Structures are given as C-alpha cells and as structure tokens.
Amino acid sequence: MAAKKKRKSTLHHGRRRGGRVKVSAPAIQRRPAADAWTIPTRWLKFVIAIFLLPLCAILTQTFFTVFARATVTQRLWAGEEFWFFSLGAVLWLIAFFGLPRPMLVYVFGHELTHAFWVLLMGGRVSRFRVAREGGHIVTDRNNFWIALAPYFFPLYSILVIGAYGVLSLFFNVQPYGRLLYGLIGATWAFHFTFTCWMIPKKQTDLTDHGTFFSLVVIYLMNLLLLSVMLVLASSQITFADLGRDFFANAEKFARWVTSL
C-alpha cells in the first residue's frame, strides 16, 4: 500500500516582495506505479472549466431574464428593499473610490473566510494572522473551495443577515428592515469591489488552481448568489420560477447545440 504523507499548508494574503503572494498547498505524496499514467490537475481543472462555461451562459441568461421581468413587470425597483440595498451599495462605492481603503478589515474578512471554509471542510486552523499589509492562516487542509471562498462568499453580508436573525429572536427588528437592506447592499458592494480589485493582482489563491478554472468558479458562484438574493428580495419571484427559467434556457441551449 502506498504511504501517505500530509504537511500543513499556509494560505497567505497580502503584498510581498515582487508583488507575489505565496500559498503552500498540502501535499499528499504517493509512490507512483510503474505503469501509472497521470494527468496534471491543472489540465483536468481547465477541461472542467470549459464544460462549466455553458452553465455560466445559461445561468447568466436566466438571471437577467428574471431580473428584467421582476423590474419591469413586477416593479421590483419600486420596493424599499431595492432602494435601500442600492443606497448602501452606492455609499460604499463612494467610500471605496473616494476614501482610504480599509485593508485591515478586508484582510481580516479574507482570512476569516479561509478559516471558516477550512472548518467547513473538516480541517483545523492552527494559526491565524492578520495585518494591514497581509495575513495568512496555517491549516492541515486546502482545496480550491477553501482557496477561492473569499472571492465568492460575502462574509460580512452573511454576518449581517445572521446578526439580524439572532436579534429577531429577542427583539422586534422589523422597524430596522431598511437598515438591514442598506447594510447588505454596502457589505455586498464591499465584497464585489475588493474581489474585482484583487483578482488582477496575481493572487496565488487563483493561480495555484489555474487562473481560468478559478475565474469560472468565482463567476459562477457569485452569479448563483445574486440569483438567490434576487429571489429573496422579490416577493413575487420564487425559486421554482428561477428553476423553470433555468431549465427552459437549458433546453434552448441544448437545441441550439444540436442544430449545430
């Protein structure tokens, strides 16, 4: 039986000399068989990303179809959820481009998201370090979900929703619904702007698993999250409606491919 070895991995984030960020992934070393034929995981992930592109296209069409219907027919734009979410997002955009960026807040959220997904995957975090210039965690587990989580998992928005839910168990928080929508808009815009800002900086979170594969996964997961938020923000759109539109668009795409 082949022996297995595991070493700790360190997920780094921040600026280093030369502008690169180092991520050391856990290695599982096996003694290859004499006749074994191996495929590099980067190649495999590249192929998987190509097969995910049609799913991205179908979900994109579904999202914009449902959004257009909710906006025009169901007057989503007239609801206070839409306006206060938009207000929070606009206020954050003004702060992001007009004020010093809160790098320490971002790095803390980035590394905390890594740590949360490590625990979610059954791993253990033995070190957590955060500073304005960067941070890292030391863990015994690493995969592409853990590495890419900060780019599609809006931690601060999740925390706001969770805090609102906990407080609703003890207090009447309905009068503060507008504040909730504004905070979700601001925190989601925080996630979106920093994600777009960090992606071009050659983060090894992305390059270690293949940049193309990482970008496809990040796009798909963010679009899926937006679709869920759209359903939750509209009282007239259900997940069943979203599913019907998705399968209808998938059927159209399949017919188009067949016709080729």
Stockholm file with secondary structure:
# STOCKHOLM 1.0

chainA/1-260         MAAKKKRKSTLHHGRRRGGRVKVSAPAIQRRPAADAWTIPTRWLKFVIAIFLLPLCAILTQTFFTVFARATVTQRLWAGEEFWFFSLGAVLWLIAFFGLPRPMLVYVFGHELTHAFWVLLMGGRVSRFRVAREGGHIVTDRNNFWIALAPYFFPLYSILVIGAYGVLSLFFNVQPYGRLLYGLIGATWAFHFTFTCWMIPKKQTDLTDHGTFFSLVVIYLMNLLLLSVMLVLASSQITFADLGRDFFANAEKFARWVTSL
#=GR chainA/1-260 SS CCCCCCCCEEEEEECCGGGCCCEECCCCCCCCCTTCCCCCHHHHHHHHHHHHHHHHHHHHHHHHHHHHHHHHTSCGGGSHHHHHHHHHHHHHHHHHHHSCCCHHHHHHHHHHHHHHHHHHTTCCEEEEEEETTEEEEEESCCCHHHHHHHHHCCHHHHHHHHHHHHHHTTSCCGGGHHHHHHHHHHHHHHHHHHHHHHGGGCCHHHHTTCHHHHHHHHHHHHHHHHHHHHHHHCTTCCHHHHHHHHHHHHHHHHHHHHHC
#=GC SS_cons         CCCCCCCCEEEEEECCGGGCCCEECCCCCCCCCTTCCCCCHHHHHHHHHHHHHHHHHHHHHHHHHHHHHHHHTSCGGGSHHHHHHHHHHHHHHHHHHHSCCCHHHHHHHHHHHHHHHHHHTTCCEEEEEEETTEEEEEESCCCHHHHHHHHHCCHHHHHHHHHHHHHHTTSCCGGGHHHHHHHHHHHHHHHHHHHHHHGGGCCHHHHTTCHHHHHHHHHHHHHHHHHHHHHHHCTTCCHHHHHHHHHHHHHHHHHHHHHC
//
